[in-house]
Amino acid sequence: MSVAMQAVDSELEPVSASIDPMSECHDGEWNVDGIRVLRVADFLHISLLDPATVETPHFRAHRNHAGLTVLHRFASHDIADEIAATVADELDASGVLHGAHEFESVMTGIVRSATAGALPAWKAFYENSIRCLEDGSALFAPVHRHAASLLIGDSVLDLGSCFGFFPLRLAALGHNVIASDLSAAAMRLLETVSPTIGRPIRTMTCDATAVSAPSSSVDTVTALHLVEHLNSTATIAALDEAIRVARSRVIVAVPFEKFARECYGHVQAFHLDALTDLGHSVAQRHLGIRASVHEYHGGWLVLDL
């Protein structure tokens, strides 16, 4: 979730339907659907006994007929959303991972194997991630800060909330915010963890193309790094829904990429001209809407109603 001028995409689906983020994990080993993730103290005395083993600065990985095994040395204090960029840069780039599902599974496995107990593991992940996002050290921090600066009004619906870090930020600032996502598992996780970190939050499980909220029910609708996960038809449908639900403004943020990054679940890549074309298309569909586009750690489309 990635380069210096482009925030890591933390808005991918964190836990797809086949991944239970609260599943059992014993002795630092998470094993689900042929993907085995283990935390070890060091790699010095561990051999996966295969010349195809891939070693990177943070991982040792191996695939055989039984599935994929990934070893790591991350501890509880290391676990944060920033690790997604490390997984992408080291395991996906080296060809170890096969698609978004394996990326999500390995990320979940790292979180779960780093700390004993499901709730303590996810609580550590959330607390570490929020601290990095709010002290500005996370790659995605400028995106959240900029999005917050663009809000109009007090009430916000965030589409494609994923882990819900942006809604949690807004809740701490006193906004009336609802997090939403297609992934019921992600929303259950957010509902479970948010009270334990002192930021209880409302959630809604829904498709961004069919939002279960009344028309004109919130001041601002946000979609931060969501539409790159949708095809062009679904993108228009999601923006139509955002416009329906918003009273004043819709804020869309996208990463700028040369190619859609499969491990993040991206299906389309954006650049400034493509985002401008999207804004023009939306403005033509909805008379009276003003669309503006700018660049800041990726691209922004702001729709004023």
N, C-alpha and C positions, 0 to 999 in steps of 0.2 A: 504495500500500500505504500522511477523515483530518482529524481535528480534534484540538485540544489534549488533550481528555480521552479520545480514542479512538486507540489506536495504529494507525498505517498497517498495512494488511494486506500483509505481505511473504510471506505463506504461499500466494500464488497459484502456479499451475504456471508456473515460470520459462521453460521451454523445452518446448513441446509437440512432438508427434511429427514435425511438419513443419518444425520449426526446428532447425537444426544450430548449436549455440553456437560450434563450432570452425570454421565454414565460412570460406572465403577472404574477406578484406577488404583492399582495396588503397587506399592513399593517403587514408585516413580516410573511405572510402565503403563502406557495407555495403548490399548489394542482393540481396534474396531475395523471391521470389514477389510481385513488384510493389510491394514496400515498400523504399524507398530512404532510407537515413539517412546524412547527411554531417556531419562536423565541419568547421566553418569558423572562421577567426580572428575575423571579425565579419560582420554582415549589411549593412554600409553599401554595399558595391559589388556586392551580389548581388540580382538580381531574378528572381523566378519568373514574371514576365510574365503575371500573371493577377489580375484584381480579386478573385478568390475566395481569394487567399492569406490565410492566418490568421497574424497576428503576435501573439506573447505575450512576456512578459519573457524567456523562455529559448529560444523556438523560433520558426521560421518554417516553415509547413507549407502544402502545396498538393496537391490531388488532381485528376487528369485521367484520360483514357482509359487511360493507361499504368499508373496506380496512384497510390500515395501517396509524396510526398517530404517528408522532415522534415530541416531544418537545425538544428544546435545548436552551442554553443560550449563544451561541457564538455571539460575536459582530464583527464588520468589521475588527478590528485589530487582531482578533483571526483566521480569515479565511485563511487557507493555505493548501497545499497538505498534510501536516502531519495529518490533521484531518481524512484522510482516514484510518490511522492505528487505530485511536480511534473508528471510526465507526466499523471497523472489529473486534477489540478486545472486544468491549462492546455490540454491537448490533448483529453482525453475530455470535460471539462465544456464545451468550446467546440464539440463535435460533430465534431471532426476524425477521431477514431478510431471505427471500427465494430467493437465487440465485443472480447472478451478476446484473440483471436488477434492482432489488430493491436496491441493494447496490449503483449503479450509480444514481438512482433516489433520494435516500436519500442524497447522497453527493451533487448532484445538488441543491436539496431543501435547504440544509444548507447554501450553498454559496448564493443562491438567497434571502433567508429570512433574512440573517444577515445584508444586506445593501439595502437601497431603490434604485431601478433602476437597470436594467440589466447590463448596461455597468459599472457603478460604482462598482457593486458587483463583477463582474469578474475582473475588474482592480485591486481591492483590493486583490482578491485571487491571481492573478498573481504576483503583487508586493510583497506581503508577502511571497509567495512561493519562488520566485527568491532570495529574501533577505536571507531566511533560507538556501537555497541550496548553495548560493555563500559565505555565512559567515561560512559555515561548520556545522551549528547547525541541519540541517535536516538529517534524517536517510539515505536518498538517496544521500546526498552530496558526500560521497566518491566514489560512482559509477560514477557520472558525472565527478568528478575530475580525476579519473583513466581513464575513456574513453577518455577524452580530451588529456591525456598524451600519449595515444596510437595512436593518429591520425598521418597519413602520408599525407603531402600535404596540400593544402589550401581549396580545394572543397570537400564538404561532402554532402551525401544524408543520412538522418536519416529515417529509416523505423519504422513504428509503433510509431510515435512521440507522440500520445496521446495529452496532453496539450501543448507539444512542449517546455518544459523547457530546455532540452538539446540543441536543435537548437537555442533557444534564448541565451543561454550561449555562444555558438560558434559565433553567430552573434555579440555579444558584444566584443568578442575577435578578430573580424575582418575576420572570415572565410566566405567563400562563401558557404552558407548552404541552403539546401532545406529540409523542414519538410514534411513528408508524412504520411498518415494514411488512413485506410479503411473508417473511419467515416468522411463523408462530413461535418457533424455538428461540429466536433472537429476542422477541418481545417478552417471552416468559423469563428469559435470563435477565433482561433489563428490569422487569418488575421485581424479580427476586433479589437482585444485587442492590438496586438503587436505594432502598431503605437502609441497608447496612452501611452505606457511605454517607448517609445523611441527606440524600437528595431523592426522596420518593417522587416518582414520576408517573404520569398517565401514559398508557400505551394503547395502540390500536393495530390489530393485524388486518392488513388489507393490501390489495394490489393497487399500485399507484395509478393504474388506468381505470380503476373503479373504486374511488375513495368513499368509504362509508361515513361521510360527514355531510351535514346540511350545507346548502349553498350559502355563500357569504357568511360563514360561521366563524372565521378567524381573520385577524388583520393581515397577517403575512403567512404565505406558504413558502417553505424552503425545500429545495431539492439539491443537496450538495453531493456531487459525484454519484449521481443516480442514473442520469439518462444515457451515459456511456454503456450501461448494462442492458439497455433496451434497444430494439431495432427502431428504424425510423418511424414506422407506423405506431408502435407503442409509445415512442417519445412524444408524438403529437397528441395521442390520447391522454398521456400523463399530464402534459401541459394544459390541455383542455380542462382536465379535472382540477388541477391546481388553480386555474383561473376561476373556475366555478366556485371553489370553496373560499378563495381569498376575497377580502373586502377591498384591500388597498394595493398589495404588492405580491409578486411572485419572484423569488430569487433562485436562480439556477447556477450552479458552479460545475465545471467540467475540467478534467485534466486535459492538457494538450499532449497528444501522442502522434508519432508517425504511423504507428500501427496499433490496433486494438490489442491490449495485453490479455491473452487468454487466461492466464493463471488468476487474474483478478476478476474474471467473469465479464470482461469488456467485449462487446460485440460491434461497437463502432468507435472510430477515433475522431477527435475533434481538433480543429485549428481555428484561428480567428475568423477566417472567411466562412467556414462551415457554420460556426456559431452565429455569425451575422445573418447568414441565409436562413437559419432556423428562426431567428428573431423576426425577420421580415415575413416569413411564412405564418408565424403565429399572429402577428399584427394584422395580416390580411384576413385571417380567419375570424378575428375578434375586433370589430370596428371600435375605435375609441381607445384601444390599448396602445400605450407608448412602450416601445422596445428599445433598450439600449444595451450595448455590448462593450465590455472592456476587459483588459488583461491584468491579472494580478495573481501570481502563483497558479497559473492556469487561466481558464476563461470564465467570464461571468455574463449571464444574460439576465437583465432585470426588466420585469414586465410591470408597468404601473397601470392600474385599472382606472 
